[in-house]
């Protein structure tokens, strides 16, 4: 207990805990303002119209996996390890993302109006939502805030935009607005968040100029980040491909039922990302102290992620019928069994994000890519088998299996990652061996 008290008293721990606290506060605000209003939007639209909007949002999210270019972790690491070139680094990352955003948005709109992705109404929704593909370029200042553990400024920007977006959605519900109006609400909220982030980051001391971008830095970033981009795209693929395949194999109503369920389970995915951002400096310092300290810190990191994943999954799985009825009403009752199954993917998402941080630190980007691509391929294959038989429930089962494969079991396929795989396995046994963790010296 004394060692725990000493650790809590250190400035580095307090900075990390404060940063995580701000990120947690942002998610709490997002839950109240975004998720609760999202429940009202779902009730207003119904399964079929919600399915069309969710399908288009899923396609844009898939394109966003390319537009972000996998730069987040690389840029944050470089900001921590190098000094004096922050302006060039941030501007180069933003320029890369801007170019990628133009390409992704243009391609998506062309496919939509070419009749290859759905109905004419869905093509119009795609054209509106595709504007959000420029947001990754505009949110580069957020990486600077995260790297310097100044998440409160990011929280202010995100929460302000979220409040404005929630108010706009409530207004649209009261006016009985069209489906396109709700797509515009998403785009307007993204624009407000980006503008607020720039303004607050500059007030916090960020020196950012687009003119500081350099081709050499852009080439270096792209050469290092492309495996992470493909890995991130693969992760997004097996998180969102379910909705795309449900739309093609079953119909928009099935997408509405499934997306309503996943909103209740995926709202917690921010937690491992927030932990990763807050604990990255501590992990890098432990790595500098030696292998033993690094392994111990990693094991604690995996244990913490697994414990949080279980703490969320168990009650949600059992309370799913009550939660769905309270959130969405009787029209979405079919979402309850999907929630009970899909929520177990959270455990593997948590330990997978933790392992992803280790892979970046060890520069095992190719393995990261192959593991996530393998998970995506398995998910798509299982969807072709399970969705025609069980609809959204089959898609949920496929998601859990593919997440387990990509985030955990793949660790045993590479000699350098097997020790990490054993750490993850010990973390997954936290419900059986939790008493042991309380006795750690």
Secondary structure, 3 states (H helix, E strand, C coil): CHHHHHHHHCHHHHHHHHHHHHHHHHHHHHHHHHHHHHHHHHHHHHHHHHHHHHHHHHHHHHHHHHHCCCCHHHHHHHHHHCCCCHHHHHHHHHHHHHHHHHHHHHHHHHHHHCCCCCCHHHHHHHHHHHHHHHHHHHCHHHHHHHHCCCHHHHHHHHHHHHHHHHHHHHHHHHHCCCHHHHHHHHHHHHHHHHHHHHHHHHHCCCCCCHHHCCHHHHHHHHHHHHHHHHHHHHHHHHHHHHHHHHHHHCCHHHHHHHHHHHHHHHCCCHHHHHHHHHHHHHHHHHHHHCHHHHHHHHHHHHHHHHHHHHHHHHHHHHHHHHHHHHHHCHHHCCHHHHHHHHCCHHHHHHHHHHHHHHHHHCCCHHHHHHHHHHHHHHHHHHHHHHHHHHCHHHHHHHHHHHHHHHHCHHHHHCHHHHHHHHHHHHHHCHHHHHHHHHCCC
